[in-house]
């Protein structure tokens, strides 16, 4: 089309005669040619001049109305009948007779005809109105602008909306072409959701038409016919569809299938909005799916028996867990349902580990066989050691099982839950809960470290040892009663150090460094002092040996002494042997004269260097290497080196003064040595009952040791080994029994009381005055890193400080409060 030029207004004055009707007749004929797609013979420049003249002669209002009415009549009389004519009864009879497949096919074909008809009508109307707008450009720019009327194009679009789309369908009350179009599109989408192929491009053309029509002449974005009419119907239909589908899937499929299907539906709707409908709908349709299939059903999906989150966790369905995490994230940023389900499962599995450990720890010791009954030595040894090994193994297994559980769930957290911080916190809380519900957690964790330090890390690389210690420290982080762990760890460490059982001192120091980083310097202060004592004692023993050498003792049989001097306030001396109550004290062992002489010599040497100190010999913690001589055939005598406890050494030396074949009773041994009866019993059992180390004979032969039992030197003892280690029955680090446990808890509570008092005084000294509730809260806050203070204990300590005049109650205070007394 040639560019139009505005005609010169010269000669077009108010005096010129203008035949409006004649001019309009020409224009109307031309508009008809345009609408019938036959504009090739028209002179658009001439048509423009005619319209221009009418507007210039103040006939713009009449021209506007004429064009408006012309287009209305055209749509009503020409376009509308064409569309109504192609409507098929199958579009209105979705429930008519015949098979579902036939009906669906008929609806697809009939719906396609309707959409094509509307598509062509809309495109023709658009094309015609663009040409008409060119002809009436001057009217739009002058008349419409001056009179604030919509352009003729906008008006004609509204007419298409009103006289075509909203045209009523005869014989179907209340139904219009638009509502039928919506039904057709929704039906087509339903077919596609069910797996059928549809003409997406055709639907997109109809959607484009709806996006180009508005409810008002202002043509505001939110008044698009697509948004006001079709989209609500689409969302409502989708809501019903997904609600029904979700319930059906919940009844017929497993959780993994449900998640995969929901994920696929989200992807389908996203693709549909981009290629078939409108991107404007994407967020809204996603919200529909998220509500109907995720938010409303996720609790049921998570809890589905045999396939829900518990099943996924137990069977390492990491991909399915990731899907359920992704789906829940869309509707709940906190993932409460997932968090609850996983936390519950962790606690359940942790409780099973706890119960298994309790069952194992309650195994009853098996009685030793009567030595008179022939039985292989190896089997007898197994029966003797089984109770100790089983209890210690149960403790180590408890830790190993928890570490395996944590490794499993750390893997789930990293792979399936993308290291989600909220879930990680929930995991930690769950581990904390079940670990602290087990009252032996501190003891078992310490035994785990003890067993690994003694033999578990043997052969491991430095990195492997570091990883093992890190895992243990992670569990320590979950333990609330860290003061109880410290008590047990010091007890077990003391035995490792004194008995030289540690595989690597570097690993021991590495462990201390890690504990210091985790719980602070105060936690490891005493432990570090224990290592310092060991180092000082090595130098001390070396100096003592040099001192003895300088004295030139002529006795070639003089025993060598290797002493470890322990700072009593730093070492758990009461925990390294049978516990004694506060009102009792450990009996002093009576050493043989030769040993006592050596002991006194060291005391003089030590006290000369450290005057004012006091040495207390702990015979229950020492060991001795002694040479024993046993007669053999042909009158020969063969020696054996025996590694025994200090108590066992004292017992054996008594037999040097007895003639061959003589005996000594248990009661007499106790009187001559002053060894506590329970310690004496254990050592005699090791020397006279254990088959492979029976250097003494016992009458009568039984496991139990009675005061009247007789003991003889076993001259017929034989062993193929030159060096023999005779361990004490039930010695070493083991799980405490109930009485020992109560005693440990009592001592720990006493220590806690002192710590709580110190915290109260520290807080009150700084704050001067404080209400009761705030004081309780601050004490708990300060001490939580070591243990969880009992509120009742805190109250008792406050009362004790008031009685001792460290604190005073504030009189006439609104709330109970205390004042610090300097």
Order of alpha helices (4+ residues) and beta strands (2+ residues): alpha-alpha-alpha-alpha-alpha-alpha-alpha-alpha-alpha-alpha-alpha-alpha-alpha-alpha-alpha-alpha-alpha-alpha-alpha-alpha-alpha-alpha-alpha-beta-beta-alpha-beta-alpha-alpha-beta-beta-beta-alpha-beta-alpha-alpha-beta-beta
